[in-house]
Amino acid sequence: MTILLEATKFPKATYMYWQKRFDREDPNANLEKLIKEIFEENKGNYGYRRIQLALKERGMKVNQKKNPPDHAQAWPKRHEIHP
């Protein structure tokens, strides 16, 4: 491993950091699943504003930081829903 890291000039600390991150569960997995369900229930016609309202109707309060377009990490990309 050391030879590979040296050859690619990739710091070992960075490698170890990302290894630990890959082992963790996605904290937004349930939210992403629910968003995909809402999107598919509405035949792909819902944008993030309508999805946010649908989540609110289902009793889920999604923090503003999770809303696109600025912080879209919790929201699946359109190509992830419809490849």
Backbone bond lengths (Angstrom), bond angles and torsions (degrees), N, CA, C in turn:
res aa  C-N    CA-C-N  psi(-1)  N-CA   C-N-CA  omega(-1)  CA-C   N-CA-C  phi
1 M - - - 1.448 - - 1.528 110.34 -
2 T 1.309 116.24 -40.54 1.462 120.92 -178.72 1.523 110.89 -59.55
3 I 1.320 116.75 -42.54 1.466 120.96 -179.26 1.528 110.29 -63.58
4 L 1.321 115.61 -42.47 1.463 120.43 179.53 1.531 111.46 -63.30
5 L 1.323 116.34 -43.73 1.467 120.24 179.11 1.526 111.13 -64.68
6 E 1.319 116.47 -39.79 1.466 120.10 178.53 1.526 110.64 -66.86
7 A 1.321 116.98 -41.35 1.467 121.08 -178.93 1.522 111.82 -64.30
8 T 1.324 116.09 -35.70 1.474 119.95 -179.31 1.528 112.26 -91.76
9 K 1.343 115.84 -4.83 1.465 122.24 -177.68 1.532 111.06 56.83
10 F 1.324 114.44 40.19 1.457 122.19 -179.89 1.522 107.80 -102.58
11 P 1.330 119.65 122.11 1.462 121.14 -177.98 1.528 112.66 -62.78
12 K 1.315 116.17 137.79 1.462 121.04 -178.75 1.528 110.80 -62.85
13 A 1.321 117.16 -37.91 1.466 120.61 -179.89 1.530 110.96 -61.77
14 T 1.317 116.83 -39.65 1.465 121.12 178.54 1.520 109.85 -66.41
15 Y 1.319 116.58 -42.84 1.463 121.03 178.01 1.527 110.39 -59.07
16 M 1.316 117.19 -47.17 1.460 121.41 -178.87 1.526 111.12 -64.87
17 Y 1.324 117.33 -38.49 1.462 121.87 178.00 1.522 110.60 -59.79
18 W 1.314 116.63 -47.03 1.464 120.23 -178.13 1.522 111.42 -71.54
19 Q 1.322 118.45 -31.43 1.462 120.80 175.51 1.520 110.44 -59.84
20 K 1.322 116.92 -44.64 1.463 121.21 179.32 1.522 111.16 -64.28
21 R 1.327 116.96 -38.11 1.466 120.48 -178.92 1.518 111.96 -67.78
22 F 1.323 118.28 -33.71 1.460 121.28 -179.65 1.528 111.54 -68.82
23 D 1.309 117.37 -25.80 1.456 121.41 -178.37 1.525 112.34 -79.53
24 R 1.322 118.53 -17.35 1.458 121.58 -178.28 1.528 111.49 -80.27
25 E 1.336 114.91 152.34 1.458 119.79 174.50 1.521 109.70 -74.95
26 D 1.312 115.81 153.89 1.452 121.12 176.88 1.528 108.51 -76.30
27 P 1.340 118.62 116.91 1.465 120.18 -177.71 1.531 112.96 -67.57
28 N 1.321 117.19 -17.37 1.459 120.66 -178.38 1.528 113.17 -103.07
29 A 1.318 117.91 12.48 1.465 120.99 -175.07 1.526 112.06 -60.01
30 N 1.330 117.60 -44.94 1.466 120.02 -179.86 1.520 111.51 -65.31
31 L 1.325 116.48 -39.96 1.460 120.80 178.56 1.520 110.40 -64.45
32 E 1.306 117.24 -43.89 1.467 120.72 179.08 1.521 111.06 -62.05
33 K 1.333 116.69 -41.05 1.458 120.73 178.95 1.526 110.43 -62.60
34 L 1.310 117.45 -44.56 1.462 121.85 179.65 1.524 111.41 -64.45
35 I 1.314 116.94 -40.27 1.468 121.26 178.24 1.529 109.87 -62.85
36 K 1.318 116.71 -43.82 1.470 120.29 178.70 1.520 111.24 -62.84
37 E 1.347 116.61 -39.81 1.463 120.35 177.97 1.521 111.18 -62.16
38 I 1.320 117.11 -46.13 1.465 121.51 178.93 1.515 110.03 -61.24
39 F 1.312 116.49 -43.92 1.461 121.83 -179.26 1.526 110.53 -61.46
40 E 1.328 116.56 -46.06 1.461 120.84 -178.27 1.524 112.47 -71.12
41 E 1.343 117.54 -34.57 1.470 121.21 176.72 1.526 111.06 -60.22
42 N 1.305 116.08 -29.57 1.459 121.45 -176.70 1.524 112.03 -104.40
43 K 1.313 115.48 23.73 1.466 123.50 173.91 1.527 113.53 54.66
44 G 1.308 116.54 33.83 1.461 120.99 175.46 1.510 114.69 75.62
45 N 1.325 117.36 14.60 1.459 120.23 -177.34 1.520 113.69 -96.06
46 Y 1.312 117.80 1.77 1.457 120.61 -177.93 1.518 110.78 -98.27
47 G 1.313 115.24 131.62 1.450 122.07 171.75 1.516 108.86 -93.77
48 Y 1.311 117.11 -173.72 1.464 119.21 -174.68 1.516 112.86 -67.82
49 R 1.337 118.20 -28.77 1.467 119.25 179.77 1.528 110.79 -67.57
50 R 1.327 116.30 -46.05 1.465 119.79 178.82 1.523 110.83 -67.31
51 I 1.320 116.63 -37.45 1.467 119.80 178.24 1.516 109.74 -63.90
52 Q 1.315 116.94 -40.36 1.461 120.22 178.84 1.524 110.60 -62.39
53 L 1.322 117.53 -40.78 1.464 120.86 177.30 1.531 110.96 -65.59
54 A 1.327 116.59 -40.71 1.465 120.33 178.43 1.523 110.97 -63.75
55 L 1.312 117.21 -38.72 1.465 120.75 176.80 1.528 110.17 -64.04
56 K 1.314 115.39 -41.48 1.469 120.23 179.64 1.527 110.28 -63.42
57 E 1.349 116.80 -40.65 1.464 120.92 177.88 1.519 111.67 -63.70
58 R 1.324 117.21 -29.51 1.464 121.81 178.96 1.522 111.83 -87.17
59 G 1.316 116.50 5.87 1.453 120.58 175.47 1.515 115.12 86.42
60 M 1.327 117.12 11.49 1.460 119.93 178.77 1.519 109.16 -98.73
61 K 1.297 115.13 123.29 1.453 120.09 175.84 1.519 107.55 -99.22
62 V 1.332 115.81 114.38 1.453 121.10 -178.06 1.520 107.83 -101.86
63 N 1.309 115.14 124.91 1.453 121.26 -179.27 1.520 110.65 -57.64
64 Q 1.302 116.24 143.18 1.464 121.95 -179.68 1.526 111.70 -56.53
65 K 1.318 117.39 -30.28 1.466 120.85 179.85 1.523 112.01 -66.86
66 K 1.310 117.45 -19.25 1.459 121.60 179.93 1.525 111.93 -88.64
67 N 1.311 117.68 -5.43 1.454 120.74 -175.42 1.517 112.09 -89.45
68 P 1.320 117.66 141.25 1.451 121.35 175.46 1.521 109.90 -71.38
69 P 1.287 121.27 167.45 1.444 124.97 3.09 1.524 113.91 -87.84
70 D 1.309 118.96 -12.66 1.458 121.07 -174.45 1.526 113.51 -70.75
71 H 1.305 117.38 -41.34 1.459 120.71 -174.72 1.519 109.45 -129.29
72 A 1.291 116.38 74.54 1.459 121.25 -172.53 1.516 113.71 -87.85
73 Q 1.332 119.27 13.93 1.457 119.20 -175.20 1.523 112.68 -63.71
74 A 1.312 119.08 -32.34 1.462 120.17 -178.74 1.519 111.68 -83.17
75 W 1.298 117.06 -20.58 1.450 120.97 -177.21 1.521 108.96 -93.55
76 P 1.320 116.64 128.60 1.459 118.11 179.11 1.522 110.99 -66.67
77 K 1.286 114.76 144.01 1.458 119.66 177.45 1.527 108.17 -69.73
78 R 1.311 116.47 152.50 1.462 120.81 -177.66 1.534 110.78 -56.68
79 H 1.324 117.89 -38.21 1.472 120.09 -179.42 1.530 111.96 -70.58
80 E 1.354 118.02 -19.18 1.448 119.88 176.40 1.526 110.98 -77.21
81 I 1.322 116.56 -28.48 1.444 120.91 179.14 1.522 110.19 -81.48
82 H 1.325 116.11 -47.96 1.463 122.33 178.52 1.519 109.96 -122.41
83 P 1.323 117.05 91.89 1.478 120.02 -177.78 1.518 112.33 -68.13
